[in-house]
Structure formats: C-alpha cells, structure tokens
C-alpha cells in the first residue's frame, strides 16, 4: 500500500489528505479517515466525519492510502 492520487475503487476505510500528500512544499497534512461505500445506485461515496450527507468520491481531490485493514 502507498499514497496515491487515484480514487478508491473498492469500499473500505482510507486515509485521505485533501491537500495532497506528495506535494513537496506541503508542511501540514490534513489527514482524515474516510469510509467509502456504495450508494443505492452502486456508485462509491464518501462518509466524512462531521458531514451529514455522503459525498461522491469524484468530487474529492487529494491523496488516498488504503483500504485499511481492520484492527486485529
């Protein structure tokens, strides 16, 4: 697993950096854990902490790391 700007293609939990982890001039990362799941139409959407509705992943630009394995 590695950081990538490619959007998730499977459901799961991912680390997400909306500002892009790979930018050389980035000093502060805004890392979040985001749950990705299919909506009623089968499209992947994101569940962000503090946001009451789902967000289409197409609108989220940044870097992703995952999917994360559940704790053992």
Number of C-alpha atoms within 10 A of each C-alpha: 8 7 16 16 16 11 17 22 12 12 15 17 20 21 18 26 22 16 15 19 22 13 9 7 7 10 7 8 12 11 16 14 17 20 19 23 20 14 12 7 6 8 12 20 22 25 18 15 11 6 9 8 11 15 15 15 17 12 10 14 15 17 23 25 20 19 18 13 9 7 4 3
